[in-house]
Amino acid sequence: MQIARTLEMLRKRLDDLRTKGETIGLVPTMGALHEGHLTLVRRAAAQADHVVVSIFVNPRQFGAGEDLDAYPRQLEQDSRLLEREGVALVWAPSPDVIYPAGYATNISVGGVSEGLCGGDRPGHFDGVATIVCKLFNQVMPDMAFFGEKDWQQLAVIRRMARDLDLTRPHVEAIHGVPIVREADGLAMSSRNAYLSPEQREQAAALPRAMKAALVEMAGGEAVEPALESLRDKLLASGFDRIDYVDLRDGDSLALLEADNGNARLFAAARIGGTRLIDNMPLS
């Protein structure tokens, strides 16, 4: 496995990988890898001849007061994990390689970026769309893989690819991979490492309360009372603040007042200084 830190190194290694027309699957990450990321890598390895993993903590998707400086950076440890998975190439550029002096371009995706995390984190999805578009242009993968925990992010990336007529990868080759969960149901996230042992135990209330709300709605309970019960359970379990709990269409992300056959429950809540997100289908 090789690690590229400059565009010249990246392009040379990609040319080497493509000498026989092999396909390349890209897994974009910000590092601090866990089993959820490795599941993406394994899915990519099952569908592509070679896997490229990018590791870049993107400053443009962190807002004021968010955890950019505290976000874990552990390239050596991550590289060992990826080498065991048979990854061909790690793309680990520095910020000045991605955003050189004078950089002035931004990609903004409307519609699906509004509300949910887009409402609580202004500019976040502009940063996501911009860096992912750059990664696509740099690597030119045949396919790309993203975790469904960040469902809205996946919707933004697919909309960007569709609207900009991207071909490497084409929108149909941008794959979502189901959420990987801990034994107690908490969605795996690099930010889980910020939780104290007590907070980590309290955090498991998030998937439990969401599942209970889904059962209520599937049983005929109106949406708003079920969501209010979810909010109350989270606060009673030790969460400090609820950013949102919404029922939305799984494709358009439009708010729903009743199940439309494609409904999905979204939640974001804070415990201590850590913001946790999750989503689950209604049916």
Phi, psi and chi 1 to 4 in degrees:
 res  aa     phi    psi   chi1   chi2   chi3   chi4
   1 MET       -  136.2 -174.6 -176.1   79.6      -
   2 GLN  -112.0  153.9  -65.2 -169.8    6.8      -
   3 ILE  -116.7  120.8  -60.3  175.4      -      -
   4 ALA  -102.6  135.4      -      -      -      -
   5 ARG  -119.8   -9.3  -66.3  179.4  175.0  -86.4
   6 THR  -125.5  158.6   68.3      -      -      -
   7 LEU   -63.3  -34.8  -75.0  167.7      -      -
   8 GLU   -63.2  -44.6  -68.3   74.5   18.4      -
   9 MET   -64.4  -41.8  -69.6  173.4   61.0      -
  10 LEU   -60.3  -49.8  175.1   68.4      -      -
  11 ARG   -63.6  -39.5  -70.3  164.9 -177.8  154.3
  12 LYS   -63.7  -45.8 -177.8  179.3 -174.8  -53.8
  13 ARG   -67.3  -38.4 -179.2   54.2  176.1  153.1
  14 LEU   -64.2  -38.7  -71.0  170.7      -      -
  15 ASP   -61.0  -39.8  -73.9  -16.9      -      -
  16 ASP   -63.8  -39.8  -67.0  -18.9      -      -
  17 LEU   -70.4  -25.0  -66.9  177.0      -      -
  18 ARG   -98.3   11.2  -72.9 -165.5  170.8  105.1
  19 THR   -60.4  -28.0   53.6      -      -      -
  20 LYS  -112.7   20.1  -63.5  179.9 -178.6  178.1
  21 GLY    77.2   19.8      -      -      -      -
  22 GLU   -67.6  152.3  -62.8   95.8  -26.2      -
  23 THR   -87.6  152.6   56.6      -      -      -
  24 ILE  -124.3  130.0  -70.9  177.3      -      -
  25 GLY  -107.9  131.2      -      -      -      -
  26 LEU  -105.9  134.0  172.7   65.7      -      -
  27 VAL  -119.5  100.1  179.1      -      -      -
  28 PRO   -76.9  132.9  -16.3   32.2      -      -
  29 THR  -141.6  169.1   81.4      -      -      -
  30 MET  -109.2   18.1  -67.9 -153.7  -60.0      -
  31 GLY    80.6 -161.5      -      -      -      -
  32 ALA    51.7   53.9      -      -      -      -
  33 LEU   -70.3  144.2  -56.2 -178.0      -      -
  34 HIS  -135.1 -173.7   51.0   66.3      -      -
  35 GLU   -61.2  -29.4 -170.9   62.9   22.2      -
  36 GLY   -61.7  -45.4      -      -      -      -
  37 HIS   -63.4  -42.0  -63.6  106.5      -      -
  38 LEU   -66.3  -29.1  -61.1 -177.8      -      -
  39 THR   -64.1  -39.7  -62.4      -      -      -
  40 LEU   -62.0  -42.7  -60.4  179.7      -      -
  41 VAL   -61.8  -42.8  169.1      -      -      -
  42 ARG   -67.5  -37.4  -68.8  165.3 -165.9  149.3
  43 ARG   -64.2  -41.8  172.4   75.9  175.2  -88.0
  44 ALA   -63.0  -41.7      -      -      -      -
  45 ALA   -65.1  -28.7      -      -      -      -
  46 ALA   -74.9  -20.4      -      -      -      -
  47 GLN  -113.9  -18.5  -64.8 -173.6 -130.8      -
  48 ALA  -122.0  158.0      -      -      -      -
  49 ASP   -71.9  -36.1  -64.9  -45.6      -      -
  50 HIS  -134.7  146.5  -58.1  -67.1      -      -
  51 VAL  -113.2  130.2  178.5      -      -      -
  52 VAL  -113.4  130.1  175.3      -      -      -
  53 VAL  -115.2  126.1  175.5      -      -      -
  54 SER   -95.3  140.2   64.3      -      -      -
  55 ILE  -126.9  107.7  -63.8  178.1      -      -
  56 PHE  -153.2  117.6  178.7   65.8      -      -
  57 VAL   -81.9  104.2 -178.9      -      -      -
  58 ASN   -83.9  108.3  179.0   28.6      -      -
  59 PRO   -62.7  -24.9   21.7  -31.9      -      -
  60 ARG   -75.1   -9.2  -71.3 -175.8  169.3 -124.4
  61 GLN  -105.8    9.9   65.6 -168.8   70.4      -
  62 PHE  -105.4  131.7  -71.8   78.6      -      -
  63 GLY   -90.7  176.7      -      -      -      -
  64 ALA   -60.4  132.1      -      -      -      -
  65 GLY    82.2   -0.3      -      -      -      -
  66 GLU   -86.1 -176.5  -67.6 -171.4  -22.4      -
  67 ASP   -97.5   39.6   54.6   -4.0      -      -
  68 LEU   -58.6  -50.0  173.3   60.2      -      -
  69 ASP   -67.8  -33.6  -68.3  -23.0      -      -
  70 ALA   -84.1  -13.2      -      -      -      -
  71 TYR   -60.5  130.1 -162.0   89.0      -      -
  72 PRO   -64.9  135.8   20.3  -30.7      -      -
  73 ARG  -124.7  113.1  -66.9  159.9  172.6   82.8
  74 GLN  -144.1   61.2   49.5 -167.6   49.7      -
  75 LEU   -58.5  -40.7 -179.7   59.6      -      -
  76 GLU   -62.8  -46.7 -175.3  175.7  -21.6      -
  77 GLN   -65.1  -44.1  178.7  179.0  -29.6      -
  78 ASP   -60.6  -41.0  -69.9  -16.3      -      -
  79 SER   -63.6  -38.3  -62.6      -      -      -
  80 ARG   -61.9  -42.4  -72.6 -163.5  -62.1  -91.6
  81 LEU   -62.8  -43.2  -69.2  172.8      -      -
  82 LEU   -70.1  -34.9  -64.8  174.3      -      -
  83 GLU   -64.4  -37.8 -170.0  162.0   24.3      -
  84 ARG   -64.0  -27.4  -69.6 -172.2 -157.8  124.4
  85 GLU   -85.7   -0.8  -63.5  -66.9  -27.3      -
  86 GLY    80.5   20.1      -      -      -      -
  87 VAL   -63.4  137.1  167.6      -      -      -
  88 ALA   -79.8  -36.5      -      -      -      -
  89 LEU  -153.6  135.8  175.9   63.2      -      -
  90 VAL  -110.2  127.4  173.0      -      -      -
  91 TRP  -102.6  107.2  171.9 -139.1      -      -
  92 ALA  -127.3   70.2      -      -      -      -
  93 PRO   -77.1  160.0   31.4  -35.9      -      -
  94 SER   -87.7  162.8   60.8      -      -      -
  95 PRO   -56.1  -34.6  -28.4   36.5      -      -
  96 ASP   -73.5  -18.5   63.0  -50.5      -      -
  97 VAL   -76.5  -41.5  169.7      -      -      -
  98 ILE   -75.0  -42.2  -64.1  -66.4      -      -
  99 TYR  -122.8   77.6  -57.3  117.0      -      -
 100 PRO   -67.3  167.1   23.8  -32.5      -      -
 101 ALA   -52.4  131.8      -      -      -      -
 102 GLY    89.0    1.3      -      -      -      -
 103 TYR   -58.2  132.3 -174.9   88.9      -      -
 104 ALA  -143.1   16.7      -      -      -      -
 105 THR  -110.6  138.7  -59.9      -      -      -
 106 ASN  -137.4  142.4 -169.3   54.3      -      -
 107 ILE  -109.9  127.5  -64.2  175.9      -      -
 108 SER  -122.4  127.7 -177.7      -      -      -
 109 VAL  -112.6  119.2  178.9      -      -      -
 110 GLY   -82.6 -176.4      -      -      -      -
 111 GLY    70.5  -91.9      -      -      -      -
 112 VAL   -67.3  -15.1  -68.0      -      -      -
 113 SER   -84.5   -7.0   68.7      -      -      -
 114 GLU   -91.6  146.0  -62.2  162.4    7.9      -
 115 GLY    76.3 -176.8      -      -      -      -
 116 LEU    48.5 -130.1  -62.2  175.4      -      -
 117 CYS   -67.0  -27.8  -69.8      -      -      -
 118 GLY   -64.8  -31.9      -      -      -      -
 119 GLY   -73.9  -34.8      -      -      -      -
 120 ASP   -88.4  -18.3  -68.4  -39.7      -      -
 121 ARG  -130.4   76.9  -55.3  176.5   71.1 -172.0
 122 PRO   -55.9  132.4  -23.2   33.1      -      -
 123 GLY    84.7  -10.9      -      -      -      -
 124 HIS   -58.7  -49.1  169.0   71.5      -      -
 125 PHE   -76.2  -20.2  -74.0  116.9      -      -
 126 ASP   -62.5  -44.1  -71.6    2.5      -      -
 127 GLY   -63.3  -39.9      -      -      -      -
 128 VAL   -65.0  -50.4  168.4      -      -      -
 129 ALA   -61.3  -40.2      -      -      -      -
 130 THR   -65.4  -48.7  -59.0      -      -      -
 131 ILE   -69.0  -38.2 -174.9   58.2      -      -
 132 VAL   -67.8  -39.7  171.5      -      -      -
 133 CYS   -61.4  -41.6 -171.0      -      -      -
 134 LYS   -64.1  -43.2  -74.7  179.6   68.8   70.0
 135 LEU   -62.4  -41.2  -68.6  171.9      -      -
 136 PHE   -61.0  -43.4  -75.2  173.0      -      -
 137 ASN   -68.5  -33.6  -74.1  -25.0      -      -
 138 GLN   -74.1  -44.0  -68.9  162.3   -7.8      -
 139 VAL   -91.7  -31.2  177.4      -      -      -
 140 MET    52.4   54.8  -63.3  -68.5  -75.1      -
 141 PRO   -74.1  155.7   31.3  -37.3      -      -
 142 ASP   -76.9  -25.2  -61.2  -80.8      -      -
 143 MET  -154.9  158.5   57.2 -161.3   81.3      -
 144 ALA  -139.7  153.8      -      -      -      -
 145 PHE  -132.6  130.8  -60.5   82.4      -      -
 146 PHE  -134.3  148.7  -62.9   86.2      -      -
 147 GLY   -77.8  142.6      -      -      -      -
 148 GLU   -78.1   -5.2  -69.4 -177.1   -9.6      -
 149 LYS   -58.8  -40.9  179.4  176.3   72.4   71.8
 150 ASP   -92.0   65.0  -62.4  -63.5      -      -
 151 TRP   -60.0  -42.9 -171.7  -83.9      -      -
 152 GLN   -65.6  -39.1 -172.8  177.2   20.8      -
 153 GLN   -58.9  -44.4  170.5  179.6  -82.6      -
 154 LEU   -62.0  -40.1 -178.8   56.4      -      -
 155 ALA   -63.7  -40.2      -      -      -      -
 156 VAL   -63.9  -45.0  167.2      -      -      -
 157 ILE   -65.3  -42.3  -68.7  165.0      -      -
 158 ARG   -65.7  -39.9  -76.4  173.9  168.3  158.8
 159 ARG   -64.1  -42.1  172.3   51.5   59.8 -173.3
 160 MET   -60.0  -46.8  174.1 -162.1   68.0      -
 161 ALA   -63.3  -38.7      -      -      -      -
 162 ARG   -68.9  -46.6 -176.1  177.3  -68.5  112.2
 163 ASP   -68.9  -32.0  -70.7   -5.5      -      -
 164 LEU   -95.3    6.2  -62.9 -177.2      -      -
 165 ASP    56.4   40.4  -57.7  -43.1      -      -
 166 LEU   -66.4  145.1  -61.1 -173.1      -      -
 167 THR  -118.7  -18.8   57.5      -      -      -
 168 ARG  -130.8   85.3  -61.3  -74.8  -68.1  -88.2
 169 PRO   -92.8  157.6   33.7  -35.2      -      -
 170 HIS   -71.4  153.4 -175.8  -89.9      -      -
 171 VAL   -55.2  -34.6   64.1      -      -      -
 172 GLU   -71.0  -13.0  -59.7  -58.5  -30.3      -
 173 ALA  -101.7   14.0      -      -      -      -
 174 ILE   -99.1  105.8  -62.6  173.0      -      -
 175 HIS  -101.8  135.9  -58.0  -70.9      -      -
 176 GLY   -94.2  138.1      -      -      -      -
 177 VAL  -116.7  130.5  178.8      -      -      -
 178 PRO   -54.2  152.3  -27.8   36.0      -      -
 179 ILE   -60.5  136.4  -64.3  170.6      -      -
 180 VAL   -98.2  130.9  178.7      -      -      -
 181 ARG  -119.1  153.3  -62.4 -176.7  179.6  -84.1
 182 GLU   -71.1  171.8  -56.4  -77.7    0.8      -
 183 ALA   -59.0  -30.6      -      -      -      -
 184 ASP   -90.8    6.5   59.2    7.0      -      -
 185 GLY    98.6  -13.6      -      -      -      -
 186 LEU   -65.8  132.0 -174.8   66.3      -      -
 187 ALA   -63.4  134.0      -      -      -      -
 188 MET   -65.1  136.7  -74.0 -169.8  177.5      -
 189 SER  -156.0  145.6  170.1      -      -      -
 190 SER   -60.8  -28.1  -59.7      -      -      -
 191 ARG   -75.7  -12.4  -71.7 -175.9  170.1   90.4
 192 ASN   -61.5  -25.1  -68.4   -8.7      -      -
 193 ALA   -66.0  -18.6      -      -      -      -
 194 TYR   -75.6  -16.8  -59.9  161.8      -      -
 195 LEU   -78.1  138.2  -60.2  170.1      -      -
 196 SER   -70.9  165.4   69.3      -      -      -
 197 PRO   -54.6  -40.1  -29.5   37.0      -      -
 198 GLU   -67.6  -44.3 -179.8 -177.8    6.4      -
 199 GLN   -64.1  -37.5  -69.9  169.6  -21.5      -
 200 ARG   -62.7  -39.4  174.1   61.8 -172.9   80.0
 201 GLU   -66.3  -42.0 -174.5  174.4  -13.2      -
 202 GLN   -66.2  -33.3  -66.5  169.0  -33.8      -
 203 ALA   -62.1  -26.8      -      -      -      -
 204 ALA   -64.2  -13.7      -      -      -      -
 205 ALA   -66.9  -22.9      -      -      -      -
 206 LEU   -62.2  -57.6  178.6   58.7      -      -
 207 PRO   -65.5  -32.7   22.2  -33.6      -      -
 208 ARG   -64.0  -47.1  -74.4 -159.5  -54.3  -92.1
 209 ALA   -67.3  -35.1      -      -      -      -
 210 MET   -65.3  -44.5  -69.8  178.4   68.6      -
 211 LYS   -62.0  -39.0  -72.1  179.2 -179.4  177.8
 212 ALA   -63.2  -40.7      -      -      -      -
 213 ALA   -64.4  -39.3      -      -      -      -
 214 LEU   -63.7  -40.4  -69.1  171.1      -      -
 215 VAL   -63.0  -41.8  168.6      -      -      -
 216 GLU   -61.7  -47.5  -69.0  173.0    9.3      -
 217 MET   -67.9  -39.0  -72.5 -174.6  -82.1      -
 218 ALA   -65.3  -26.8      -      -      -      -
 219 GLY   -86.2    1.2      -      -      -      -
 220 GLY   111.0   -4.4      -      -      -      -
 221 GLU   -64.9  139.2  177.2   72.0   71.3      -
 222 ALA   -63.2  153.2      -      -      -      -
 223 VAL   -62.9  -50.8  169.1      -      -      -
 224 GLU   -63.0  -44.4 -172.4   47.9   46.1      -
 225 PRO   -60.8  -36.5  -25.3   35.1      -      -
 226 ALA   -66.2  -39.6      -      -      -      -
 227 LEU   -68.9  -37.6  -63.7 -178.2      -      -
 228 GLU   -64.5  -39.9 -171.8   59.7   36.6      -
 229 SER   -63.0  -39.0  174.9      -      -      -
 230 LEU   -61.7  -46.0  169.5   55.4      -      -
 231 ARG   -59.2  -46.0  -65.1 -175.9 -168.3   99.3
 232 ASP   -61.5  -41.8  -69.0  -17.4      -      -
 233 LYS   -64.4  -40.0  -72.6  175.3 -178.2  175.8
 234 LEU   -66.0  -44.9  -68.2  177.2      -      -
 235 LEU   -65.3  -38.5  -67.1  171.8      -      -
 236 ALA   -68.9  -23.3      -      -      -      -
 237 SER   -86.9   -6.2  -63.0      -      -      -
 238 GLY   119.1   -2.7      -      -      -      -
 239 PHE   -70.7  141.5  -79.9   85.3      -      -
 240 ASP   -87.6  -29.0  -58.8  -58.9      -      -
 241 ARG  -156.4  143.6 -168.8  176.6  104.1 -167.1
 242 ILE  -105.0  118.3  -48.1  -59.1      -      -
 243 ASP   -77.3  -43.7  -75.8   -4.4      -      -
 244 TYR  -166.0  150.2   59.2   76.2      -      -
 245 VAL  -136.9  116.0  -71.3      -      -      -
 246 ASP  -135.4  148.9  -72.2  -14.2      -      -
 247 LEU  -104.5  124.1 -171.3   72.0      -      -
 248 ARG  -138.1  159.8  -68.0  178.2  177.4 -105.0
 249 ASP   -66.2  136.0  180.0   79.9      -      -
 250 GLY   -67.4  -20.8      -      -      -      -
 251 ASP  -100.3  -56.9  -65.1  -35.0      -      -
 252 SER   -81.7  -19.3   70.0      -      -      -
 253 LEU    66.4   19.5  -59.1 -172.0      -      -
 254 ALA   -70.7  142.9      -      -      -      -
 255 LEU   -63.1  143.1  -79.9  165.5      -      -
 256 LEU  -121.6  146.2  -62.0  175.8      -      -
 257 GLU  -105.3   -5.3  -64.1 -178.8   -3.0      -
 258 ALA  -159.2  161.9      -      -      -      -
 259 ASP   -63.5  132.8 -175.6   15.9      -      -
 260 ASN  -114.0   12.0   68.5  -12.9      -      -
 261 GLY    89.6   -8.7      -      -      -      -
 262 ASN  -137.5   30.4 -170.1   38.6      -      -
 263 ALA   -80.7  147.9      -      -      -      -
 264 ARG  -139.6  138.5 -157.0  163.6 -170.3   96.7
 265 LEU   -94.8  127.8  177.6   60.8      -      -
 266 PHE  -118.4  141.7  -65.9   85.0      -      -
 267 ALA  -146.5  145.1      -      -      -      -
 268 ALA  -141.3  130.5      -      -      -      -
 269 ALA  -147.4  155.0      -      -      -      -
 270 ARG  -114.7  137.4  -61.6  175.4 -171.9  -97.2
 271 ILE  -132.7  119.5 -174.3  165.9      -      -
 272 GLY    62.7 -131.3      -      -      -      -
 273 GLY   -99.0   12.8      -      -      -      -
 274 THR  -107.5  131.3  -55.3      -      -      -
 275 ARG  -102.5  122.1 -175.9  178.3 -172.8  -87.4
 276 LEU  -112.5  139.7  -59.6  176.7      -      -
 277 ILE  -125.5  157.9   65.2  172.4      -      -
 278 ASP  -161.1  161.4 -155.1  -18.6      -      -
 279 ASN  -153.9  149.9   68.0   86.7      -      -
 280 MET  -147.3  144.7  -61.0  177.4 -177.4      -
 281 PRO   -74.5  148.6   28.9  -34.7      -      -
 282 LEU   -73.4  -36.4  178.4   52.5      -      -
 283 SER  -142.9      -   55.5      -      -      -
